[in-house]
Structure formats: C-alpha cells, structure tokens
Amino acid sequence: MNHKHRKVLHALFAHPFNDNIDFGQVQNVLRELGAEIEERHGSKIAVTLNGKTAAFKHARHGVPREEVMQLRHFLTDCGVDPTRDYPL
C-alpha cells in the first residue's frame, strides 16, 4: 500500500472526524486491501472483504460522518488495524 493510501486509511480512523475524505480514494484503499467492490442501484456499492460484506452510499463530496463510522466498523470487523498493519 502506498503512502497516499495509508494516509486515507488513517484519515478514516482519525479523531476528530475528517470531513474531507474523497470517496474515490476510499474505494482505491478498499481495493488495495483486497476488497471486491460491486456497483449497486443508484449511488450504492457493495464491498466484500475477508468474507464480510457491507453496503455504502457513494458520496459526491466528502464522506459523511455516518459513512466514516460505518467504514470504521466494517474495516475493524474485517481485521484491519491501520496503526498495526499500515503505519505512516
């Protein structure tokens, strides 16, 4: 994973929330982690990683706070720990 992807991954887990995360970059990070991304009806995507699947809404601007929380929970459930696995 390159440095840019690591920064985006760490931004998802940052406190306080970062409201300026590009959803396209988040998708790139998910792909880099090995996730399969499937486009769904409307602006939704289904993400499958390590046998777990979650649906997210494609944000046009920064990723909303609720989506950041969902992404955090999903990644944590999938066993992703940015500080342990992908230090900056």
C-alpha positions as a Markdown table, in Angstrom:
| # | Residue | x | y | z |
|---|---|---|---|---|
| 1 | Met | 0.0 | 0.0 | 0.0 |
| 2 | Asn | 1.5 | 3.3 | -1.0 |
| 3 | His | 1.8 | 6.4 | 1.3 |
| 4 | Lys | -1.3 | 8.1 | -0.2 |
| 5 | His | -3.5 | 5.1 | 0.5 |
| 6 | Arg | -2.1 | 4.8 | 4.0 |
| 7 | Lys | -3.0 | 8.5 | 4.7 |
| 8 | Val | -6.6 | 7.9 | 3.5 |
| 9 | Leu | -6.9 | 4.8 | 5.7 |
| 10 | His | -5.6 | 6.7 | 8.7 |
| 11 | Ala | -7.9 | 9.6 | 8.0 |
| 12 | Leu | -10.9 | 7.2 | 8.3 |
| 13 | Phe | -9.8 | 6.3 | 11.8 |
| 14 | Ala | -8.7 | 9.8 | 12.8 |
| 15 | His | -10.2 | 11.7 | 15.8 |
| 16 | Pro | -11.8 | 14.1 | 15.3 |
| 17 | Phe | -13.5 | 13.1 | 12.1 |
| 18 | Asn | -12.1 | 14.3 | 8.9 |
| 19 | Asp | -14.9 | 15.6 | 6.7 |
| 20 | Asn | -12.8 | 16.0 | 3.6 |
| 21 | Ile | -12.1 | 12.4 | 2.5 |
| 22 | Asp | -12.8 | 11.7 | -1.1 |
| 23 | Phe | -14.9 | 8.6 | -1.7 |
| 24 | Gly | -13.0 | 7.6 | -4.8 |
| 25 | Gln | -9.8 | 7.4 | -2.7 |
| 26 | Val | -11.6 | 5.3 | -0.1 |
| 27 | Gln | -12.6 | 2.9 | -2.9 |
| 28 | Asn | -9.0 | 2.7 | -4.0 |
| 29 | Val | -7.9 | 1.9 | -0.4 |
| 30 | Leu | -10.5 | -0.8 | -0.2 |
| 31 | Arg | -9.3 | -2.4 | -3.4 |
| 32 | Glu | -5.7 | -2.2 | -2.2 |
| 33 | Leu | -6.8 | -4.1 | 0.9 |
| 34 | Gly | -8.2 | -6.8 | -1.4 |
| 35 | Ala | -11.9 | -5.9 | -1.3 |
| 36 | Glu | -14.3 | -6.6 | -4.1 |
| 37 | Ile | -16.5 | -3.7 | -5.0 |
| 38 | Glu | -19.8 | -4.1 | -6.8 |
| 39 | Glu | -21.8 | -1.2 | -8.1 |
| 40 | Arg | -25.5 | -1.4 | -7.0 |
| 41 | His | -28.6 | 0.5 | -8.0 |
| 42 | Gly | -28.4 | 4.3 | -7.6 |
| 43 | Ser | -25.3 | 5.5 | -5.8 |
| 44 | Lys | -24.6 | 2.5 | -3.7 |
| 45 | Ile | -21.8 | 0.0 | -3.7 |
| 46 | Ala | -21.4 | -3.4 | -2.0 |
| 47 | Val | -17.9 | -4.1 | -0.5 |
| 48 | Thr | -16.7 | -7.6 | 0.3 |
| 49 | Leu | -13.6 | -8.0 | 2.3 |
| 50 | Asn | -12.4 | -11.1 | 4.3 |
| 51 | Gly | -15.7 | -12.8 | 3.9 |
| 52 | Lys | -17.8 | -9.8 | 5.2 |
| 53 | Thr | -20.0 | -7.6 | 3.0 |
| 54 | Ala | -21.3 | -4.1 | 3.6 |
| 55 | Ala | -23.2 | -1.5 | 1.5 |
| 56 | Phe | -22.1 | 2.1 | 1.3 |
| 57 | Lys | -23.6 | 5.1 | -0.4 |
| 58 | His | -21.2 | 6.8 | -2.9 |
| 59 | Ala | -20.7 | 10.4 | -1.6 |
| 60 | Arg | -20.2 | 13.1 | -4.2 |
| 61 | His | -18.2 | 15.3 | -1.9 |
| 62 | Gly | -16.5 | 14.4 | 1.4 |
| 63 | Val | -17.6 | 11.2 | 3.0 |
| 64 | Pro | -20.4 | 11.9 | 5.6 |
| 65 | Arg | -19.7 | 11.2 | 9.3 |
| 66 | Glu | -22.2 | 8.3 | 9.3 |
| 67 | Glu | -20.4 | 6.6 | 6.4 |
| 68 | Val | -17.0 | 7.1 | 8.1 |
| 69 | Met | -18.3 | 5.4 | 11.2 |
| 70 | Gln | -19.7 | 2.5 | 9.0 |
| 71 | Leu | -16.4 | 2.2 | 7.2 |
| 72 | Arg | -14.5 | 2.1 | 10.5 |
| 73 | His | -16.7 | -0.6 | 11.9 |
| 74 | Phe | -16.6 | -2.6 | 8.7 |
| 75 | Leu | -12.8 | -2.4 | 8.5 |
| 76 | Thr | -12.4 | -3.3 | 12.1 |
| 77 | Asp | -14.7 | -6.3 | 11.7 |
| 78 | Cys | -12.6 | -7.4 | 8.8 |
| 79 | Gly | -9.5 | -7.3 | 10.9 |
| 80 | Val | -7.9 | -4.1 | 9.5 |
| 81 | Asp | -5.9 | -2.1 | 12.1 |
| 82 | Pro | -4.2 | 0.9 | 10.4 |
| 83 | Thr | -1.7 | 1.6 | 13.2 |
| 84 | Arg | -0.6 | -2.1 | 13.4 |
| 85 | Asp | -0.8 | -3.1 | 9.8 |
| 86 | Tyr | -0.2 | 0.1 | 7.8 |
| 87 | Pro | 1.9 | 2.6 | 9.9 |
| 88 | Leu | 2.6 | 6.0 | 8.3 |
